[in-house]
Amino acid sequence: MSHSAKVPKGKPALRVKIISMGNAEVGKSCIIKRYCEKRFVNKYLATIGIDYGVTKVTQKERDIKVNIFDMAGHHLFYEVRNEFYKDTQGAILVYDVSSRASFEALDYWMEELSNEVTNKSEADSIVVCVCANKTDLRRAVDESEGRLWADAHGFHFFEMSALSGEGVNEMFEALFQGVVQTCENGGRREPITTQLGYTKEQIEAIQKLKNARSDHERLGLMPGASKDEVNKAYRRLAVLLHPDKSVAPGSEEAFKLLVSARTALLKRCQ
């Protein structure tokens, strides 16, 4: 074969559209810059409306031109944002692990997305990666909570730090892979199979035990509860949280709190 003859490429190049979603200041632009420019931008500049970037990647021997629309998180910019949801194939949904409010806002962002992408099959085909950013800061949201939320929605989940770069490439890799797969499936998103091995009920029980201000509150009892009530409440939680049976993060610590709360309350019942 002569050198001038080009080997035909098996698959045509793809153009894909990715958007970022999440509250202001969670680090959406920093994650994108960390990936596209391999650097961390320290100075905080609020995104005004929409920032736009293009990058090229290769997935499954296929060239992909990625158009990234970095959307401002402030509610003021809703009128600008709502123009950009249409034809989205991938989304990074970002919260800041040091801000509980940004985590609690994830439901709002998903609602905004489904309101703007009125075609349900289009909405269902969007590949979403939930990004728990700023893991270098003091946490207000445990990894298990974020993972459970993503799991319940059938989304990918990544913990990351735009500052150190940890987790950023892996997330984009999964996102692009998912988008290409969806395109090859004729627009049907592959379901994500997760095997967390623990339930929302277990996580909520762990959170409650850790955050309770009194032994009664830990066991979900009113002051003056009887010995029987204490033992009953203990047994219900012990079945959920026993470290031999529960793999949920924090089970061991929560179980110790449960045992000591029961011991203290039984002493008071005597």
C-alpha positions as CSV (number, residue, x, y, z in Angstrom):
1,M,0.0,0.0,0.0
2,S,1.4,3.4,-0.9
3,H,2.0,5.9,1.9
4,S,-0.4,8.4,0.3
5,A,-3.4,6.0,0.6
6,K,-5.2,6.7,3.9
7,V,-6.7,4.0,5.9
8,P,-10.4,4.8,6.2
9,K,-11.4,5.4,9.8
10,G,-14.1,3.0,11.0
11,K,-16.3,5.5,12.8
12,P,-17.2,9.1,12.0
13,A,-16.2,11.9,14.4
14,L,-18.9,12.8,17.0
15,R,-19.9,16.2,18.3
16,V,-21.3,16.1,21.8
17,K,-22.8,18.7,24.1
18,I,-22.0,18.7,27.8
19,I,-23.4,21.1,30.4
20,S,-22.5,21.9,34.0
21,M,-25.1,22.3,36.7
22,G,-25.0,23.2,40.4
23,N,-25.1,26.1,42.8
24,A,-22.8,29.1,42.4
25,E,-19.3,28.7,43.9
26,V,-19.3,24.9,44.0
27,G,-16.4,24.8,41.5
28,K,-18.0,23.9,38.2
29,S,-15.7,26.2,36.1
30,C,-12.6,25.0,38.1
31,I,-13.4,21.4,37.3
32,I,-13.7,22.2,33.6
33,K,-10.6,24.3,33.6
34,R,-8.7,21.6,35.5
35,Y,-9.6,19.1,32.8
36,C,-9.3,21.2,29.7
37,E,-6.3,23.4,30.7
38,K,-4.7,21.1,33.3
39,R,-4.5,23.9,35.9
40,F,-6.3,25.2,38.9
41,V,-7.7,28.7,38.7
42,N,-7.4,30.1,42.2
43,K,-9.3,33.4,41.9
44,Y,-13.0,33.1,42.1
45,L,-14.8,34.8,39.2
46,A,-18.6,34.1,39.0
47,T,-19.7,32.8,35.7
48,I,-21.9,35.4,34.1
49,G,-24.6,33.5,32.2
50,I,-22.7,30.9,30.2
51,D,-19.1,30.1,29.6
52,Y,-18.3,28.1,26.5
53,G,-15.4,25.8,25.8
54,V,-14.4,23.2,23.2
55,T,-12.1,20.3,23.6
56,K,-11.2,17.2,21.6
57,V,-11.0,13.7,22.9
58,T,-10.8,10.1,21.5
59,Q,-13.1,7.4,22.8
60,K,-13.3,3.9,21.3
61,E,-11.1,4.9,18.4
62,R,-13.5,7.7,17.7
63,D,-12.7,11.4,17.6
64,I,-15.0,13.5,19.7
65,K,-15.5,17.2,19.6
66,V,-16.8,18.2,23.0
67,N,-18.7,21.4,23.4
68,I,-18.9,22.4,27.1
69,F,-21.5,24.9,28.3
70,D,-20.5,26.0,31.8
71,M,-23.7,27.4,33.2
72,A,-23.9,30.0,35.9
73,G,-25.3,28.7,39.2
74,H,-26.9,31.9,40.4
75,H,-30.7,32.0,40.2
76,L,-30.5,35.4,38.5
77,F,-29.2,33.7,35.4
78,Y,-32.1,31.2,35.0
79,E,-33.4,33.1,31.9
80,V,-30.0,32.7,30.2
81,R,-29.5,29.1,31.3
82,N,-32.8,27.7,30.2
83,E,-31.8,28.3,26.5
84,F,-29.0,25.8,26.8
85,Y,-30.5,22.6,28.2
86,K,-31.8,21.4,24.9
87,D,-29.9,18.7,23.0
88,T,-27.7,18.0,26.0
89,Q,-26.0,14.6,25.9
90,G,-24.0,14.8,29.1
91,A,-24.1,16.8,32.3
92,I,-21.8,17.3,35.3
93,L,-23.9,18.0,38.4
94,V,-21.6,19.5,41.0
95,Y,-21.9,20.2,44.7
96,D,-19.3,21.3,47.3
97,V,-18.8,18.7,50.1
98,S,-18.2,21.6,52.5
99,S,-21.6,23.1,51.8
100,R,-24.7,21.1,52.8
101,A,-27.0,23.6,51.0
102,S,-25.3,22.9,47.7
103,F,-25.9,19.2,48.2
104,E,-29.5,19.8,49.1
105,A,-29.9,21.8,45.9
106,L,-29.2,18.8,43.7
107,D,-33.0,18.0,43.5
108,Y,-33.7,21.6,42.4
109,W,-31.2,21.3,39.6
110,M,-32.6,18.0,38.4
111,E,-36.1,19.6,38.4
112,E,-34.8,22.5,36.4
113,L,-33.3,20.1,33.8
114,S,-36.5,18.1,33.5
115,N,-38.6,21.2,33.1
116,E,-36.4,22.5,30.3
117,V,-35.9,19.2,28.5
118,T,-39.6,18.5,28.1
119,N,-39.1,15.5,25.9
120,K,-38.8,12.7,28.5
121,S,-36.8,10.3,26.3
122,E,-34.3,13.1,25.6
123,A,-34.0,13.7,29.4
124,D,-33.6,10.0,30.1
125,S,-30.8,9.7,27.6
126,I,-28.6,12.4,29.3
127,V,-25.5,10.8,31.0
128,V,-25.1,12.5,34.4
129,C,-22.0,12.5,36.6
130,V,-22.6,13.7,40.1
131,C,-19.4,15.5,41.3
132,A,-18.7,15.9,45.0
133,N,-16.1,18.6,44.7
134,K,-13.7,20.3,47.2
135,T,-12.8,17.1,49.1
136,D,-9.7,19.1,50.3
137,L,-12.0,21.1,52.6
138,R,-13.8,20.2,55.8
139,R,-16.8,18.1,55.1
140,A,-20.5,18.9,55.7
141,V,-21.6,16.0,53.4
142,D,-20.4,12.4,53.8
143,E,-19.3,10.4,50.7
144,S,-22.0,7.8,51.5
145,E,-24.8,10.4,51.3
146,G,-23.6,11.7,47.9
147,R,-23.2,8.2,46.6
148,L,-26.6,7.1,47.7
149,W,-28.3,10.2,46.1
150,A,-26.5,9.5,42.8
151,D,-27.3,5.8,43.1
152,A,-31.0,6.5,43.6
153,H,-31.1,8.5,40.4
154,G,-29.0,6.0,38.4
155,F,-26.1,8.5,37.9
156,H,-22.3,8.1,38.1
157,F,-20.7,9.4,41.3
158,F,-17.2,10.9,41.7
159,E,-15.5,12.6,44.7
160,M,-13.0,15.1,43.5
161,S,-10.8,18.1,44.1
162,A,-10.4,20.6,41.3
163,L,-7.5,22.0,43.5
164,S,-5.5,18.8,43.4
165,G,-7.0,17.4,40.2
166,E,-8.0,14.2,42.0
167,G,-11.0,12.4,40.4
168,V,-11.4,14.9,37.6
169,N,-10.0,12.9,34.7
170,E,-11.8,9.7,35.8
171,M,-15.1,11.6,35.9
172,F,-14.7,13.0,32.4
173,E,-13.5,9.7,31.1
174,A,-16.7,8.0,32.4
175,L,-18.9,10.9,31.1
176,F,-17.5,10.7,27.5
177,Q,-17.6,6.9,27.6
178,G,-21.3,7.0,28.6
179,V,-22.2,9.6,26.0
180,V,-20.5,7.6,23.2
181,Q,-22.2,4.4,24.4
182,T,-25.5,6.2,24.4
183,C,-25.0,7.5,20.8
184,E,-24.1,3.9,19.7
185,N,-27.2,2.6,21.4
186,G,-29.3,4.9,19.3
187,G,-29.9,7.4,22.2
188,R,-30.6,4.8,24.9
189,R,-28.5,5.4,28.0
190,E,-26.9,2.3,29.5
191,P,-28.3,1.7,33.0
192,I,-25.7,2.0,35.7
193,T,-25.4,-1.0,38.0
194,T,-24.3,-0.2,41.4
195,Q,-23.8,-2.6,44.3
196,L,-23.5,-0.4,47.3
197,G,-24.6,-3.1,49.7
198,Y,-26.4,-0.6,52.0
199,T,-29.6,1.3,52.1
200,K,-30.9,4.8,52.5
201,E,-32.5,3.7,55.8
202,Q,-29.1,2.7,57.2
203,I,-27.4,6.0,56.1
204,E,-30.3,8.0,57.7
205,A,-30.0,6.0,60.9
206,I,-26.2,6.6,61.0
207,Q,-26.6,10.4,60.4
208,K,-29.3,10.6,63.1
209,L,-27.1,8.8,65.7
210,K,-24.1,11.1,64.8
211,N,-26.1,14.3,64.9
212,A,-28.4,13.7,67.8
213,R,-28.0,16.0,70.8
214,S,-29.2,13.5,73.5
215,D,-29.4,9.8,74.2
216,H,-33.2,9.9,73.9
217,E,-32.9,11.6,70.5
218,R,-30.4,8.9,69.4
219,L,-32.9,6.2,70.0
220,G,-35.8,8.3,68.8
221,L,-37.5,8.3,72.2
222,M,-39.2,10.8,74.4
223,P,-37.7,11.6,77.9
224,G,-39.2,9.2,80.5
225,A,-39.3,6.2,78.1
226,S,-39.6,2.8,79.8
227,K,-37.0,0.1,79.9
228,D,-39.0,-1.9,77.3
229,E,-39.2,1.1,75.0
230,V,-35.5,1.6,75.3
231,N,-34.7,-2.0,74.4
232,K,-37.2,-2.1,71.6
233,A,-35.8,1.1,70.0
234,Y,-32.3,-0.3,70.5
235,R,-33.1,-3.6,68.8
236,R,-34.7,-1.9,65.8
237,L,-31.5,0.2,65.2
238,A,-29.1,-2.6,66.1
239,V,-30.5,-4.8,63.4
240,L,-29.9,-2.0,60.9
241,L,-26.5,-1.0,62.0
242,H,-24.6,-4.0,63.5
243,P,-21.1,-3.8,62.0
244,D,-21.2,-7.5,61.2
245,K,-24.2,-6.9,59.0
246,S,-23.9,-3.3,57.7
247,V,-21.2,-2.2,55.3
248,A,-22.5,1.4,55.3
249,P,-19.7,3.9,56.1
250,G,-19.9,5.0,59.7
251,S,-21.8,1.9,60.9
252,E,-19.2,1.0,63.5
253,E,-19.0,4.5,65.1
254,A,-22.9,4.7,65.0
255,F,-23.3,1.3,66.6
256,K,-21.0,2.4,69.5
257,L,-23.1,5.5,70.0
258,L,-26.2,3.4,70.0
259,V,-24.8,1.0,72.7
260,S,-23.7,3.8,74.9
261,A,-27.0,5.6,74.6
262,R,-28.9,2.4,75.5
263,T,-26.7,1.8,78.5
264,A,-27.1,5.4,79.8
265,L,-30.9,5.3,79.4
266,L,-31.3,1.9,81.1
267,K,-29.3,3.2,84.1
268,R,-31.8,6.0,84.4
269,C,-34.8,3.6,84.2
270,Q,-33.6,1.7,87.3
